[in-house]
Amino acid sequence: MSEDKVLVFGHKNPDTDTITSAIVYAELKKELGENVEAVRLGEIGAETQYALDYFNVEAPRLVSNVSEEAEKVILVDHNEFQQSADGIEKVQILEVIDHHRIANFQTEGPLFFRAEPVGCTATILHKLYKEHGKAISKEMAGLMVSAIISDSLLFKSPTCTEEDVQAAKDLAGTAGIDLDEYGLEMLKAGADLSETTVEQLLTMDAKEFSMGAHTVKVAQVNVVDAADVLDRKQDVLDAMKKETADNGYGLFALAVTDILSNDSILLTAGEQEEAVHTAFNVKLEDHEAVLEGVVSRKKQIVPPLTSALS
Amino acid sequence: MSEDKVLVFGHKNPDTDTITSAIVYAELKKELGENVEAVRLGEIGAETQYALDYFNVEAPRLVSNVSEEAEKVILVDHNEFQQSADGIEKVQILEVIDHHRIANFQTEGPLFFRAEPVGCTATILHKLYKEHGKAISKEMAGLMVSAIISDSLLFKSPTCTEEDVQAAKDLAGTAGIDLDEYGLEMLKAGADLSETTVEQLLTMDAKEFSMGAHTVKVAQVNVVDAADVLDRKQDVLDAMKKETADNGYGLFALAVTDILSNDSILLTAGEQEEAVHTAFNVKLEDHEAVLEGVVSRKKQIVPPLTSALS
């Protein structure tokens, strides 16, 4: 174990913001003279890999238990311990840079904690670079703008703020990319599901929620062609039914989000399927409904479903 | 209830940093065009009143249950809910500005959270003024430098950082005060205990800690003349013994901290008094010991006592 080295990492099941924020913040800390290393807690997705390849940056190395590797850590893009590394309770958390709610987090001593209610961690990192008066390289700008595009779905998500848009425009200039052109290519790279198994579709981004007396699972995938999923609709529904029965879900919903039209198709299973009708004022036909203009699980799917089931 | 007004406040049993930080941050937010009001959760101490009078600033009004007054709040100088206002669970926390550990704190949504491991909240507020490019008035500078003097005991506490010292020097210029002269007068105003009852001595700044299998209470008072306390030593010890028996403390220690010599006299009660010998390598004589150079409960008293009792 290197006693001095500080590990910088984002959440488990890493997305583009989590991977790039670890790389970028570690780079800034190194420029400030600190001994840090970016690491990751899970596999790199196709969208993230596209961004890393485009800007010729290597992925951080994979770490499972951080307490076996370091005594001090910096968290980016998360703070809740259940989303963090194994061993997180045994190390000292020096800093957190995040844009989520704060929950299930505590420290023994004071720390540097910078959270802002913006759409993306990269937007805060962009601000930190300016505050420290450090120039942003083309590579780091490219990774940050990729994170903003990813978290905001090219500014279409209701989680996106004016600060995110301005940061992305500024960074796109430094990175030398056309925002719409690069952004769409990157999102497409992560939205090609033609080679994905049904099991992967239902697990790649799935979260459980308590709604009223029910446990509800909401999974989400991005697509450029919904046929990648709908061609296998019966297999997907069968797998959802089985998982619903095995886990006692009141409802299991899969949102297939079209990144071009910014609509989502919802596939559903479970005894509480009618909640979809109440929540979105749409009719389910063969366990399927279209939700026009819906792209954000956090802001547009979970709240109305929670109301309908409570 | 005013639905728009956002309340800004520090912790219960308010000290100078908590009261002045609420006033100063509310002032900065108003300059930024926001509808906020500073309030307080408890009585103003003599030291804080000295600073308010000197710079001719009114104390914030007293509030007991914040959820009856507002829907949205900003916390300064604390985050732990047990130190915060009654009703804190029912309101939305928009922001936190703090320099303590994070614990027993959570929100439903993202927020602005700015914590830094410095000696005083005012040091962070000083930085926020600069980041927003706003000029600091003489009054606000005076309140901020008073908070730094108070939390750092005129830079003598080991919690004081170089950032705190630099901020204080900058602010003293704007406030038009001589740091040492004003600082000592302000500390003396809070350290005159000649009119204080024994009960007040033991409650004005007392905290409970779990140490090994024992519950330990550590109270602290600042003095310019230890005789204010020691002239009543037997009464103080009797009251400590009674409280120790009533609450089952393993140890009750009162630190009488001389703000001129920066030494503390410790008075003790309880079955675990010998821990003082182990912790500080001093001999107790008639439940009294001198701890040379000890001024910080957090950094110099609690850790060695915890080790001795664990």
Interface residues (C-beta under 8 A of the other chain):
Chain A: H99 H100 R101 I102 A103 N104 F105 Q106 T107 E108 G109 P110 L111 F112 F113 R114 A115 E116 P117 V118 E131
Chain B: H99 H100 R101 I102 A103 N104 F105 Q106 T107 E108 G109 P110 L111 F112 F113 R114 A115 E116 P117 V118 E131
